[in-house]
Amino acid sequence: MIFSIRLTEDERSLAESYAALHSISVGDAFKQALFERIENEYDISVGRDAYEEYLKDQKTYSMEEMKEILGL
């Protein structure tokens, strides 16, 4: 799949400088940025869900209790 992105000269220059600094193509820099953003938003969502579950039952466990629960 091919995408086209319109950038200002300043944005293009910044993207090219970033890509050169990391020895990658501008396309790879944009792909990395996109997938990092998706991953970060997913992590935030999972963390938010876990925190909501924690708020429902704030029981915590020691490392020894967790090992016993998990059979380790």
PQR file of N, CA, C, O and H, with PARSE charges and radii, in Angstrom:
ATOM      1  N   MET A   1       0.848  -1.167   0.000 -0.4000 1.5000
ATOM      2  CA  MET A   1       0.000   0.000   0.000 -0.0000 2.0000
ATOM      3  C   MET A   1       0.896   1.234   0.000  0.5500 1.7000
ATOM      4  O   MET A   1       1.889   1.292   0.725 -0.5500 1.4000
ATOM      5  N   ILE A   2       0.548   2.185  -0.793 -0.4000 1.5000
ATOM      6  CA  ILE A   2       1.338   3.400  -0.917 -0.0000 2.0000
ATOM      7  C   ILE A   2       0.526   4.573  -0.394  0.5500 1.7000
ATOM      8  O   ILE A   2      -0.663   4.696  -0.690 -0.5500 1.4000
ATOM      9  H   ILE A   2      -0.258   2.138  -1.382  0.4000 1.0000
ATOM     10  N   PHE A   3       1.174   5.440   0.389 -0.4000 1.5000
ATOM     11  CA  PHE A   3       0.538   6.648   0.902 -0.0000 2.0000
ATOM     12  C   PHE A   3       1.299   7.861   0.405  0.5500 1.7000
ATOM     13  O   PHE A   3       2.501   7.806   0.142 -0.5500 1.4000
ATOM     14  H   PHE A   3       2.139   5.340   0.630  0.4000 1.0000
ATOM     15  N   SER A   4       0.580   8.938   0.287 -0.4000 1.5000
ATOM     16  CA  SER A   4       1.187  10.211  -0.072 -0.0000 2.0000
ATOM     17  C   SER A   4       0.859  11.205   1.033  0.5500 1.7000
ATOM     18  O   SER A   4      -0.297  11.333   1.436 -0.5500 1.4000
ATOM     19  H   SER A   4      -0.396   8.983   0.501  0.4000 1.0000
ATOM     20  N   ILE A   5       1.866  11.900   1.517 -0.4000 1.5000
ATOM     21  CA  ILE A   5       1.674  12.867   2.600 -0.0000 2.0000
ATOM     22  C   ILE A   5       2.210  14.218   2.142  0.5500 1.7000
ATOM     23  O   ILE A   5       3.338  14.320   1.660 -0.5500 1.4000
ATOM     24  H   ILE A   5       2.805  11.797   1.190  0.4000 1.0000
ATOM     25  N   ARG A   6       1.406  15.230   2.295 -0.4000 1.5000
ATOM     26  CA  ARG A   6       1.842  16.583   1.956 -0.0000 2.0000
ATOM     27  C   ARG A   6       2.509  17.201   3.179  0.5500 1.7000
ATOM     28  O   ARG A   6       1.936  17.231   4.268 -0.5500 1.4000
ATOM     29  H   ARG A   6       0.489  15.148   2.686  0.4000 1.0000
ATOM     30  N   LEU A   7       3.720  17.688   2.983 -0.4000 1.5000
ATOM     31  CA  LEU A   7       4.471  18.313   4.061 -0.0000 2.0000
ATOM     32  C   LEU A   7       4.922  19.697   3.626  0.5500 1.7000
ATOM     33  O   LEU A   7       5.146  19.959   2.444 -0.5500 1.4000
ATOM     34  H   LEU A   7       4.185  17.663   2.098  0.4000 1.0000
ATOM     35  N   THR A   8       5.049  20.576   4.612 -0.4000 1.5000
ATOM     36  CA  THR A   8       5.668  21.864   4.324 -0.0000 2.0000
ATOM     37  C   THR A   8       7.163  21.624   4.143  0.5500 1.7000
ATOM     38  O   THR A   8       7.668  20.550   4.468 -0.5500 1.4000
ATOM     39  H   THR A   8       4.867  20.364   5.572  0.4000 1.0000
ATOM     40  N   GLU A   9       7.850  22.602   3.636 -0.4000 1.5000
ATOM     41  CA  GLU A   9       9.311  22.461   3.481 -0.0000 2.0000
ATOM     42  C   GLU A   9       9.983  22.210   4.822  0.5500 1.7000
ATOM     43  O   GLU A   9      10.907  21.400   4.911 -0.5500 1.4000
ATOM     44  H   GLU A   9       7.440  23.475   3.372  0.4000 1.0000
ATOM     45  N   ASP A  10       9.527  22.898   5.868 -0.4000 1.5000
ATOM     46  CA  ASP A  10      10.111  22.698   7.204 -0.0000 2.0000
ATOM     47  C   ASP A  10       9.850  21.282   7.708  0.5500 1.7000
ATOM     48  O   ASP A  10      10.740  20.646   8.271 -0.5500 1.4000
ATOM     49  H   ASP A  10       8.777  23.555   5.796  0.4000 1.0000
ATOM     50  N   GLU A  11       8.633  20.793   7.505 -0.4000 1.5000
ATOM     51  CA  GLU A  11       8.305  19.430   7.934 -0.0000 2.0000
ATOM     52  C   GLU A  11       9.122  18.409   7.159  0.5500 1.7000
ATOM     53  O   GLU A  11       9.635  17.452   7.740 -0.5500 1.4000
ATOM     54  H   GLU A  11       7.910  21.310   7.048  0.4000 1.0000
ATOM     55  N   ARG A  12       9.247  18.605   5.850 -0.4000 1.5000
ATOM     56  CA  ARG A  12      10.029  17.689   5.020 -0.0000 2.0000
ATOM     57  C   ARG A  12      11.483  17.680   5.463  0.5500 1.7000
ATOM     58  O   ARG A  12      12.097  16.619   5.572 -0.5500 1.4000
ATOM     59  H   ARG A  12       8.831  19.382   5.378  0.4000 1.0000
ATOM     60  N   SER A  13      12.027  18.850   5.715 -0.4000 1.5000
ATOM     61  CA  SER A  13      13.419  18.958   6.155 -0.0000 2.0000
ATOM     62  C   SER A  13      13.622  18.246   7.494  0.5500 1.7000
ATOM     63  O   SER A  13      14.609  17.535   7.683 -0.5500 1.4000
ATOM     64  H   SER A  13      11.527  19.712   5.626  0.4000 1.0000
ATOM     65  N   LEU A  14      12.693  18.441   8.407 -0.4000 1.5000
ATOM     66  CA  LEU A  14      12.786  17.790   9.714 -0.0000 2.0000
ATOM     67  C   LEU A  14      12.707  16.270   9.566  0.5500 1.7000
ATOM     68  O   LEU A  14      13.490  15.545  10.179 -0.5500 1.4000
ATOM     69  H   LEU A  14      11.892  19.018   8.254  0.4000 1.0000
ATOM     70  N   ALA A  15      11.761  15.787   8.751 -0.4000 1.5000
ATOM     71  CA  ALA A  15      11.609  14.345   8.535 -0.0000 2.0000
ATOM     72  C   ALA A  15      12.869  13.757   7.905  0.5500 1.7000
ATOM     73  O   ALA A  15      13.321  12.686   8.312 -0.5500 1.4000
ATOM     74  H   ALA A  15      11.124  16.376   8.253  0.4000 1.0000
ATOM     75  N   GLU A  16      13.427  14.433   6.936 -0.4000 1.5000
ATOM     76  CA  GLU A  16      14.644  13.949   6.287 -0.0000 2.0000
ATOM     77  C   GLU A  16      15.820  13.950   7.244  0.5500 1.7000
ATOM     78  O   GLU A  16      16.629  13.022   7.233 -0.5500 1.4000
ATOM     79  H   GLU A  16      13.060  15.303   6.606  0.4000 1.0000
ATOM     80  N   SER A  17      15.926  14.977   8.071 -0.4000 1.5000
ATOM     81  CA  SER A  17      17.021  15.038   9.048 -0.0000 2.0000
ATOM     82  C   SER A  17      16.894  13.903  10.062  0.5500 1.7000
ATOM     83  O   SER A  17      17.882  13.257  10.410 -0.5500 1.4000
ATOM     84  H   SER A  17      15.269  15.731   8.080  0.4000 1.0000
ATOM     85  N   TYR A  18      15.680  13.670  10.527 -0.4000 1.5000
ATOM     86  CA  TYR A  18      15.444  12.594  11.485 -0.0000 2.0000
ATOM     87  C   TYR A  18      15.822  11.250  10.870  0.5500 1.7000
ATOM     88  O   TYR A  18      16.521  10.447  11.487 -0.5500 1.4000
ATOM     89  H   TYR A  18      14.877  14.194  10.244  0.4000 1.0000
ATOM     90  N   ALA A  19      15.353  11.018   9.651 -0.4000 1.5000
ATOM     91  CA  ALA A  19      15.634   9.748   8.978 -0.0000 2.0000
ATOM     92  C   ALA A  19      17.135   9.565   8.781  0.5500 1.7000
ATOM     93  O   ALA A  19      17.664   8.480   9.019 -0.5500 1.4000
ATOM     94  H   ALA A  19      14.785  11.671   9.149  0.4000 1.0000
ATOM     95  N   ALA A  20      17.818  10.614   8.351 -0.4000 1.5000
ATOM     96  CA  ALA A  20      19.267  10.529   8.138 -0.0000 2.0000
ATOM     97  C   ALA A  20      19.993  10.250   9.452  0.5500 1.7000
ATOM     98  O   ALA A  20      20.932   9.456   9.487 -0.5500 1.4000
ATOM     99  H   ALA A  20      17.387  11.496   8.158  0.4000 1.0000
ATOM    100  N   LEU A  21      19.561  10.897  10.522 -0.4000 1.5000
ATOM    101  CA  LEU A  21      20.183  10.708  11.832 -0.0000 2.0000
ATOM    102  C   LEU A  21      20.100   9.252  12.274  0.5500 1.7000
ATOM    103  O   LEU A  21      21.008   8.745  12.932 -0.5500 1.4000
ATOM    104  H   LEU A  21      18.798  11.542  10.493  0.4000 1.0000
ATOM    105  N   HIS A  22      19.004   8.579  11.910 -0.4000 1.5000
ATOM    106  CA  HIS A  22      18.799   7.188  12.309 -0.0000 2.0000
ATOM    107  C   HIS A  22      19.118   6.193  11.193  0.5500 1.7000
ATOM    108  O   HIS A  22      18.845   5.000  11.319 -0.5500 1.4000
ATOM    109  H   HIS A  22      18.266   8.991  11.376  0.4000 1.0000
ATOM    110  N   SER A  23      19.689   6.690  10.116 -0.4000 1.5000
ATOM    111  CA  SER A  23      20.099   5.849   8.980 -0.0000 2.0000
ATOM    112  C   SER A  23      18.952   5.000   8.434  0.5500 1.7000
ATOM    113  O   SER A  23      19.119   3.813   8.153 -0.5500 1.4000
ATOM    114  H   SER A  23      19.911   7.659  10.014  0.4000 1.0000
ATOM    115  N   ILE A  24      17.798   5.624   8.290 -0.4000 1.5000
ATOM    116  CA  ILE A  24      16.635   4.954   7.727 -0.0000 2.0000
ATOM    117  C   ILE A  24      16.014   5.862   6.669  0.5500 1.7000
ATOM    118  O   ILE A  24      16.331   7.048   6.591 -0.5500 1.4000
ATOM    119  H   ILE A  24      17.663   6.589   8.518  0.4000 1.0000
ATOM    120  N   SER A  25      15.137   5.298   5.869 -0.4000 1.5000
ATOM    121  CA  SER A  25      14.451   6.112   4.866 -0.0000 2.0000
ATOM    122  C   SER A  25      13.359   6.940   5.539  0.5500 1.7000
ATOM    123  O   SER A  25      12.930   6.635   6.652 -0.5500 1.4000
ATOM    124  H   SER A  25      14.879   4.334   5.932  0.4000 1.0000
ATOM    125  N   VAL A  26      12.923   7.976   4.861 -0.4000 1.5000
ATOM    126  CA  VAL A  26      11.828   8.790   5.383 -0.0000 2.0000
ATOM    127  C   VAL A  26      10.566   7.930   5.520  0.5500 1.7000
ATOM    128  O   VAL A  26       9.823   8.061   6.492 -0.5500 1.4000
ATOM    129  H   VAL A  26      13.271   8.225   3.957  0.4000 1.0000
ATOM    130  N   GLY A  27      10.332   7.054   4.543 -0.4000 1.5000
ATOM    131  CA  GLY A  27       9.175   6.158   4.625 -0.0000 2.0000
ATOM    132  C   GLY A  27       9.232   5.274   5.852  0.5500 1.7000
ATOM    133  O   GLY A  27       8.222   5.091   6.532 -0.5500 1.4000
ATOM    134  H   GLY A  27      10.936   6.948   3.753  0.4000 1.0000
ATOM    135  N   ASP A  28      10.414   4.717   6.146 -0.4000 1.5000
ATOM    136  CA  ASP A  28      10.553   3.875   7.336 -0.0000 2.0000
ATOM    137  C   ASP A  28      10.374   4.689   8.611  0.5500 1.7000
ATOM    138  O   ASP A  28       9.817   4.196   9.592 -0.5500 1.4000
ATOM    139  H   ASP A  28      11.233   4.865   5.593  0.4000 1.0000
ATOM    140  N   ALA A  29      10.843   5.929   8.601 -0.4000 1.5000
ATOM    141  CA  ALA A  29      10.663   6.796   9.769 -0.0000 2.0000
ATOM    142  C   ALA A  29       9.181   7.024  10.039  0.5500 1.7000
ATOM    143  O   ALA A  29       8.739   6.968  11.186 -0.5500 1.4000
ATOM    144  H   ALA A  29      11.296   6.330   7.805  0.4000 1.0000
ATOM    145  N   PHE A  30       8.409   7.283   8.974 -0.4000 1.5000
ATOM    146  CA  PHE A  30       6.977   7.474   9.154 -0.0000 2.0000
ATOM    147  C   PHE A  30       6.298   6.189   9.604  0.5500 1.7000
ATOM    148  O   PHE A  30       5.407   6.234  10.453 -0.5500 1.4000
ATOM    149  H   PHE A  30       8.768   7.329   8.042  0.4000 1.0000
ATOM    150  N   LYS A  31       6.698   5.042   9.058 -0.4000 1.5000
ATOM    151  CA  LYS A  31       6.106   3.768   9.477 -0.0000 2.0000
ATOM    152  C   LYS A  31       6.388   3.519  10.952  0.5500 1.7000
ATOM    153  O   LYS A  31       5.492   3.134  11.704 -0.5500 1.4000
ATOM    154  H   LYS A  31       7.422   5.005   8.369  0.4000 1.0000
ATOM    155  N   GLN A  32       7.635   3.739  11.366 -0.4000 1.5000
ATOM    156  CA  GLN A  32       7.984   3.525  12.770 -0.0000 2.0000
ATOM    157  C   GLN A  32       7.166   4.437  13.673  0.5500 1.7000
ATOM    158  O   GLN A  32       6.652   4.004  14.704 -0.5500 1.4000
ATOM    159  H   GLN A  32       8.363   4.051  10.755  0.4000 1.0000
ATOM    160  N   ALA A  33       7.047   5.699  13.281 -0.4000 1.5000
ATOM    161  CA  ALA A  33       6.285   6.654  14.093 -0.0000 2.0000
ATOM    162  C   ALA A  33       4.823   6.232  14.200  0.5500 1.7000
ATOM    163  O   ALA A  33       4.232   6.296  15.278 -0.5500 1.4000
ATOM    164  H   ALA A  33       7.464   6.051  12.443  0.4000 1.0000
ATOM    165  N   LEU A  34       4.248   5.806  13.094 -0.4000 1.5000
ATOM    166  CA  LEU A  34       2.849   5.377  13.095 -0.0000 2.0000
ATOM    167  C   LEU A  34       2.640   4.192  14.022  0.5500 1.7000
ATOM    168  O   LEU A  34       1.739   4.208  14.861 -0.5500 1.4000
ATOM    169  H   LEU A  34       4.729   5.754  12.218  0.4000 1.0000
ATOM    170  N   PHE A  35       3.477   3.152  13.876 -0.4000 1.5000
ATOM    171  CA  PHE A  35       3.270   1.955  14.672 -0.0000 2.0000
ATOM    172  C   PHE A  35       3.625   2.163  16.141  0.5500 1.7000
ATOM    173  O   PHE A  35       3.030   1.523  17.008 -0.5500 1.4000
ATOM    174  H   PHE A  35       4.209   3.138  13.194  0.4000 1.0000
ATOM    175  N   GLU A  36       4.577   3.040  16.438 -0.4000 1.5000
ATOM    176  CA  GLU A  36       4.858   3.380  17.835 -0.0000 2.0000
ATOM    177  C   GLU A  36       3.651   4.079  18.445  0.5500 1.7000
ATOM    178  O   GLU A  36       3.294   3.815  19.593 -0.5500 1.4000
ATOM    179  H   GLU A  36       5.060   3.560  15.734  0.4000 1.0000
ATOM    180  N   ARG A  37       3.021   4.968  17.684 -0.4000 1.5000
ATOM    181  CA  ARG A  37       1.827   5.673  18.175 -0.0000 2.0000
ATOM    182  C   ARG A  37       0.700   4.680  18.446  0.5500 1.7000
ATOM    183  O   ARG A  37       0.032   4.761  19.476 -0.5500 1.4000
ATOM    184  H   ARG A  37       3.311   5.183  16.751  0.4000 1.0000
ATOM    185  N   ILE A  38       0.489   3.746  17.523 -0.4000 1.5000
ATOM    186  CA  ILE A  38      -0.555   2.731  17.720 -0.0000 2.0000
ATOM    187  C   ILE A  38      -0.251   1.899  18.959  0.5500 1.7000
ATOM    188  O   ILE A  38      -1.140   1.652  19.774 -0.5500 1.4000
ATOM    189  H   ILE A  38       1.032   3.680  16.686  0.4000 1.0000
ATOM    190  N   GLU A  39       0.988   1.471  19.104 -0.4000 1.5000
ATOM    191  CA  GLU A  39       1.380   0.663  20.266 -0.0000 2.0000
ATOM    192  C   GLU A  39       1.187   1.435  21.564  0.5500 1.7000
ATOM    193  O   GLU A  39       0.682   0.888  22.544 -0.5500 1.4000
ATOM    194  H   GLU A  39       1.710   1.672  18.442  0.4000 1.0000
ATOM    195  N   ASN A  40       1.588   2.711  21.575 -0.4000 1.5000
ATOM    196  CA  ASN A  40       1.432   3.523  22.785 -0.0000 2.0000
ATOM    197  C   ASN A  40      -0.034   3.685  23.165  0.5500 1.7000
ATOM    198  O   ASN A  40      -0.387   3.576  24.339 -0.5500 1.4000
ATOM    199  H   ASN A  40       1.999   3.155  20.779  0.4000 1.0000
ATOM    200  N   GLU A  41      -0.886   3.943  22.181 -0.4000 1.5000
ATOM    201  CA  GLU A  41      -2.303   4.097  22.481 -0.0000 2.0000
ATOM    202  C   GLU A  41      -2.910   2.786  22.969  0.5500 1.7000
ATOM    203  O   GLU A  41      -3.775   2.791  23.845 -0.5500 1.4000
ATOM    204  H   GLU A  41      -0.599   4.032  21.227  0.4000 1.0000
ATOM    205  N   TYR A  42      -2.463   1.661  22.409 -0.4000 1.5000
ATOM    206  CA  TYR A  42      -2.936   0.355  22.874 -0.0000 2.0000
ATOM    207  C   TYR A  42      -2.497   0.131  24.327  0.5500 1.7000
ATOM    208  O   TYR A  42      -3.296  -0.294  25.161 -0.5500 1.4000
ATOM    209  H   TYR A  42      -1.760   1.656  21.697  0.4000 1.0000
ATOM    210  N   ASP A  43      -1.229   0.419  24.621 -0.4000 1.5000
ATOM    211  CA  ASP A  43      -0.717   0.251  25.983 -0.0000 2.0000
ATOM    212  C   ASP A  43      -1.493   1.116  26.970  0.5500 1.7000
ATOM    213  O   ASP A  43      -1.806   0.669  28.073 -0.5500 1.4000
ATOM    214  H   ASP A  43      -0.580   0.765  23.943  0.4000 1.0000
ATOM    215  N   ILE A  44      -1.805   2.350  26.583 -0.4000 1.5000
ATOM    216  CA  ILE A  44      -2.573   3.235  27.448 -0.0000 2.0000
ATOM    217  C   ILE A  44      -3.955   2.648  27.699  0.5500 1.7000
ATOM    218  O   ILE A  44      -4.449   2.681  28.826 -0.5500 1.4000
ATOM    219  H   ILE A  44      -1.551   2.714  25.687  0.4000 1.0000
ATOM    220  N   SER A  45      -4.574   2.118  26.670 -0.4000 1.5000
ATOM    221  CA  SER A  45      -5.909   1.531  26.799 -0.0000 2.0000
ATOM    222  C   SER A  45      -5.882   0.319  27.725  0.5500 1.7000
ATOM    223  O   SER A  45      -6.747   0.178  28.590 -0.5500 1.4000
ATOM    224  H   SER A  45      -4.173   2.092  25.754  0.4000 1.0000
ATOM    225  N   VAL A  46      -4.894  -0.554  27.548 -0.4000 1.5000
ATOM    226  CA  VAL A  46      -4.777  -1.737  28.403 -0.0000 2.0000
ATOM    227  C   VAL A  46      -4.506  -1.318  29.846  0.5500 1.7000
ATOM    228  O   VAL A  46      -5.074  -1.883  30.781 -0.5500 1.4000
ATOM    229  H   VAL A  46      -4.191  -0.440  26.846  0.4000 1.0000
ATOM    230  N   GLY A  47      -3.643  -0.332  30.018 -0.4000 1.5000
ATOM    231  CA  GLY A  47      -3.341   0.166  31.366 -0.0000 2.0000
ATOM    232  C   GLY A  47      -4.560   0.772  32.031  0.5500 1.7000
ATOM    233  O   GLY A  47      -4.798   0.556  33.219 -0.5500 1.4000
ATOM    234  H   GLY A  47      -3.182   0.127  29.259  0.4000 1.0000
ATOM    235  N   ARG A  48      -5.329   1.526  31.275 -0.4000 1.5000
ATOM    236  CA  ARG A  48      -6.546   2.146  31.800 -0.0000 2.0000
ATOM    237  C   ARG A  48      -7.544   1.061  32.220  0.5500 1.7000
ATOM    238  O   ARG A  48      -8.157   1.151  33.284 -0.5500 1.4000
ATOM    239  H   ARG A  48      -5.135   1.702  30.309  0.4000 1.0000
ATOM    240  N   ASP A  49      -7.698   0.048  31.382 -0.4000 1.5000
ATOM    241  CA  ASP A  49      -8.605  -1.058  31.717 -0.0000 2.0000
ATOM    242  C   ASP A  49      -8.143  -1.779  32.984  0.5500 1.7000
ATOM    243  O   ASP A  49      -8.954  -2.104  33.851 -0.5500 1.4000
ATOM    244  H   ASP A  49      -7.200  -0.025  30.518  0.4000 1.0000
ATOM    245  N   ALA A  50      -6.838  -2.027  33.087 -0.4000 1.5000
ATOM    246  CA  ALA A  50      -6.292  -2.714  34.264 -0.0000 2.0000
ATOM    247  C   ALA A  50      -6.504  -1.872  35.517  0.5500 1.7000
ATOM    248  O   ALA A  50      -6.824  -2.403  36.580 -0.5500 1.4000
ATOM    249  H   ALA A  50      -6.178  -1.764  32.383  0.4000 1.0000
ATOM    250  N   TYR A  51      -6.324  -0.558  35.390 -0.4000 1.5000
ATOM    251  CA  TYR A  51      -6.524   0.312  36.546 -0.0000 2.0000
ATOM    252  C   TYR A  51      -7.984   0.306  36.973  0.5500 1.7000
ATOM    253  O   TYR A  51      -8.270   0.291  38.171 -0.5500 1.4000
ATOM    254  H   TYR A  51      -6.063  -0.126  34.527  0.4000 1.0000
ATOM    255  N   GLU A  52      -8.909   0.318  36.031 -0.4000 1.5000
ATOM    256  CA  GLU A  52     -10.334   0.257  36.365 -0.0000 2.0000
ATOM    257  C   GLU A  52     -10.669  -1.047  37.085  0.5500 1.7000
ATOM    258  O   GLU A  52     -11.463  -1.052  38.026 -0.5500 1.4000
ATOM    259  H   GLU A  52      -8.677   0.330  35.059  0.4000 1.0000
ATOM    260  N   GLU A  53     -10.067  -2.152  36.644 -0.4000 1.5000
ATOM    261  CA  GLU A  53     -10.262  -3.434  37.326 -0.0000 2.0000
ATOM    262  C   GLU A  53      -9.695  -3.372  38.740  0.5500 1.7000
ATOM    263  O   GLU A  53     -10.307  -3.877  39.681 -0.5500 1.4000
ATOM    264  H   GLU A  53      -9.423  -2.148  35.880  0.4000 1.0000
ATOM    265  N   TYR A  54      -8.530  -2.753  38.889 -0.4000 1.5000
ATOM    266  CA  TYR A  54      -7.911  -2.615  40.207 -0.0000 2.0000
ATOM    267  C   TYR A  54      -8.810  -1.808  41.143  0.5500 1.7000
ATOM    268  O   TYR A  54      -8.948  -2.140  42.320 -0.5500 1.4000
ATOM    269  H   TYR A  54      -8.033  -2.342  38.125  0.4000 1.0000
ATOM    270  N   LEU A  55      -9.415  -0.755  40.617 -0.4000 1.5000
ATOM    271  CA  LEU A  55     -10.282   0.072  41.458 -0.0000 2.0000
ATOM    272  C   LEU A  55     -11.492  -0.702  41.961  0.5500 1.7000
ATOM    273  O   LEU A  55     -12.018  -0.379  43.027 -0.5500 1.4000
ATOM    274  H   LEU A  55      -9.304  -0.485  39.661  0.4000 1.0000
ATOM    275  N   LYS A  56     -11.948  -1.707  41.234 -0.4000 1.5000
ATOM    276  CA  LYS A  56     -13.080  -2.530  41.658 -0.0000 2.0000
ATOM    277  C   LYS A  56     -12.696  -3.419  42.839  0.5500 1.7000
ATOM    278  O   LYS A  56     -13.508  -3.647  43.736 -0.5500 1.4000
ATOM    279  H   LYS A  56     -11.521  -1.970  40.369  0.4000 1.0000
ATOM    280  N   ASP A  57     -11.469  -3.918  42.841 -0.4000 1.5000
ATOM    281  CA  ASP A  57     -10.969  -4.795  43.912 -0.0000 2.0000
ATOM    282  C   ASP A  57      -9.501  -4.468  44.121  0.5500 1.7000
ATOM    283  O   ASP A  57      -8.643  -4.904  43.354 -0.5500 1.4000
ATOM    284  H   ASP A  57     -10.810  -3.733  42.112  0.4000 1.0000
ATOM    285  N   GLN A  58      -9.219  -3.706  45.155 -0.4000 1.5000
ATOM    286  CA  GLN A  58      -7.859  -3.208  45.364 -0.0000 2.0000
ATOM    287  C   GLN A  58      -6.975  -4.170  46.153  0.5500 1.7000
ATOM    288  O   GLN A  58      -5.990  -3.757  46.764 -0.5500 1.4000
ATOM    289  H   GLN A  58      -9.916  -3.352  45.779  0.4000 1.0000
ATOM    290  N   LYS A  59      -7.327  -5.438  46.138 -0.4000 1.5000
ATOM    291  CA  LYS A  59      -6.489  -6.448  46.800 -0.0000 2.0000
ATOM    292  C   LYS A  59      -5.157  -6.546  46.078  0.5500 1.7000
ATOM    293  O   LYS A  59      -5.112  -6.642  44.851 -0.5500 1.4000
ATOM    294  H   LYS A  59      -8.128  -5.773  45.642  0.4000 1.0000
ATOM    295  N   THR A  60      -4.088  -6.522  46.833 -0.4000 1.5000
ATOM    296  CA  THR A  60      -2.753  -6.692  46.256 -0.0000 2.0000
ATOM    297  C   THR A  60      -2.146  -7.972  46.813  0.5500 1.7000
ATOM    298  O   THR A  60      -2.591  -8.498  47.833 -0.5500 1.4000
ATOM    299  H   THR A  60      -4.125  -6.444  47.830  0.4000 1.0000
ATOM    300  N   TYR A  61      -1.120  -8.460  46.124 -0.4000 1.5000
ATOM    301  CA  TYR A  61      -0.481  -9.712  46.520 -0.0000 2.0000
ATOM    302  C   TYR A  61       1.021  -9.504  46.600  0.5500 1.7000
ATOM    303  O   TYR A  61       1.605  -8.746  45.826 -0.5500 1.4000
ATOM    304  H   TYR A  61      -0.758  -8.033  45.295  0.4000 1.0000
ATOM    305  N   SER A  62       1.636 -10.200  47.559 -0.4000 1.5000
ATOM    306  CA  SER A  62       3.095 -10.190  47.652 -0.0000 2.0000
ATOM    307  C   SER A  62       3.650 -11.103  46.565  0.5500 1.7000
ATOM    308  O   SER A  62       2.910 -11.868  45.947 -0.5500 1.4000
ATOM    309  H   SER A  62       1.162 -10.816  48.188  0.4000 1.0000
ATOM    310  N   MET A  63       4.942 -11.018  46.339 -0.4000 1.5000
ATOM    311  CA  MET A  63       5.588 -11.861  45.336 -0.0000 2.0000
ATOM    312  C   MET A  63       5.413 -13.337  45.716  0.5500 1.7000
ATOM    313  O   MET A  63       5.173 -14.175  44.846 -0.5500 1.4000
ATOM    314  H   MET A  63       5.544 -10.397  46.840  0.4000 1.0000
ATOM    315  N   GLU A  64       5.531 -13.652  46.994 -0.4000 1.5000
ATOM    316  CA  GLU A  64       5.376 -15.025  47.425 -0.0000 2.0000
ATOM    317  C   GLU A  64       3.954 -15.519  47.166  0.5500 1.7000
ATOM    318  O   GLU A  64       3.762 -16.652  46.725 -0.5500 1.4000
ATOM    319  H   GLU A  64       5.726 -12.971  47.700  0.4000 1.0000
ATOM    320  N   GLU A  65       2.953 -14.671  47.441 -0.4000 1.5000
ATOM    321  CA  GLU A  65       1.563 -15.058  47.186 -0.0000 2.0000
ATOM    322  C   GLU A  65       1.339 -15.294  45.697  0.5500 1.7000
ATOM    323  O   GLU A  65       0.662 -16.251  45.322 -0.5500 1.4000
ATOM    324  H   GLU A  65       3.109 -13.751  47.799  0.4000 1.0000
ATOM    325  N   MET A  66       1.890 -14.447  44.853 -0.4000 1.5000
ATOM    326  CA  MET A  66       1.723 -14.616  43.411 -0.0000 2.0000
ATOM    327  C   MET A  66       2.373 -15.907  42.933  0.5500 1.7000
ATOM    328  O   MET A  66       1.800 -16.618  42.106 -0.5500 1.4000
ATOM    329  H   MET A  66       2.440 -13.669  45.158  0.4000 1.0000
ATOM    330  N   LYS A  67       3.548 -16.216  43.437 -0.4000 1.5000
ATOM    331  CA  LYS A  67       4.210 -17.465  43.059 -0.0000 2.0000
ATOM    332  C   LYS A  67       3.333 -18.662  43.426  0.5500 1.7000
ATOM    333  O   LYS A  67       3.209 -19.614  42.656 -0.5500 1.4000
ATOM    334  H   LYS A  67       4.014 -15.639  44.108  0.4000 1.0000
ATOM    335  N   GLU A  68       2.732 -18.598  44.608 -0.4000 1.5000
ATOM    336  CA  GLU A  68       1.862 -19.693  45.063 -0.0000 2.0000
ATOM    337  C   GLU A  68       0.618 -19.779  44.173  0.5500 1.7000
ATOM    338  O   GLU A  68       0.228 -20.871  43.758 -0.5500 1.4000
ATOM    339  H   GLU A  68       2.833 -17.824  45.233  0.4000 1.0000
ATOM    340  N   ILE A  69      -0.006 -18.629  43.878 -0.4000 1.5000
ATOM    341  CA  ILE A  69      -1.206 -18.601  43.038 -0.0000 2.0000
ATOM    342  C   ILE A  69      -0.903 -19.171  41.657  0.5500 1.7000
ATOM    343  O   ILE A  69      -1.709 -19.904  41.084 -0.5500 1.4000
ATOM    344  H   ILE A  69       0.312 -17.742  44.215  0.4000 1.0000
ATOM    345  N   LEU A  70       0.276 -18.822  41.128 -0.4000 1.5000
ATOM    346  CA  LEU A  70       0.651 -19.257  39.779 -0.0000 2.0000
ATOM    347  C   LEU A  70       1.337 -20.624  39.754  0.5500 1.7000
ATOM    348  O   LEU A  70       1.661 -21.144  38.686 -0.5500 1.4000
ATOM    349  H   LEU A  70       0.931 -18.226  41.593  0.4000 1.0000
ATOM    350  N   GLY A  71       1.555 -21.199  40.935 -0.4000 1.5000
ATOM    351  CA  GLY A  71       2.174 -22.513  41.011 -0.0000 2.0000
ATOM    352  C   GLY A  71       3.649 -22.503  40.634  0.5500 1.7000
ATOM    353  O   GLY A  71       4.154 -23.465  40.055 -0.5500 1.4000
ATOM    354  H   GLY A  71       1.291 -20.777  41.802  0.4000 1.0000
ATOM    355  N   LEU A  72       4.327 -21.432  40.959 -0.4000 1.5000
ATOM    356  CA  LEU A  72       5.769 -21.325  40.633 -0.0000 2.0000
ATOM    357  C   LEU A  72       6.648 -21.642  41.821  0.5500 1.7000
ATOM    358  O   LEU A  72       7.873 -21.597  41.712 -0.5500 1.4000
ATOM    359  H   LEU A  72       3.916 -20.651  41.430  0.4000 1.0000
TER
END
